[in-house]
Amino acid sequence: MKSLSIKSATLAGIAASVVFGFAGLALTPTPANAIVYCTYVGYPGGCVARAGVVLRPRPVARAAVRHNAGGNMNGGVNRVGARR
């Protein structure tokens, strides 16, 4: 009786190893070999320029600061009464 359970455990272990081995082969990542086209000069890095497309330098990012937008003169604090 004891030898039967050892044999079945051994066969189950071998079967599990085979299944995990095939899963490892099937789920191995491969390189995508994708082409990334440039949107601006040299951006993104390692990009390829399309034929006939004029590339321009990237626009410079500017902070969006608006002074007194909407008339909020009191800094967002709602007070009752006269203000000094």
Number of C-alpha atoms within 10 A of each C-alpha: 5 6 8 9 10 11 11 11 12 12 12 12 12 12 12 11 12 12 11 12 11 10 11 11 9 9 8 7 8 6 5 6 6 6 9 14 15 17 18 15 14 16 16 12 10 11 15 14 17 12 6 6 9 10 14 10 10 11 7 6 6 6 6 6 7 7 8 9 8 7 8 10 9 9 8 7 8 7 8 6 6 5 6 3
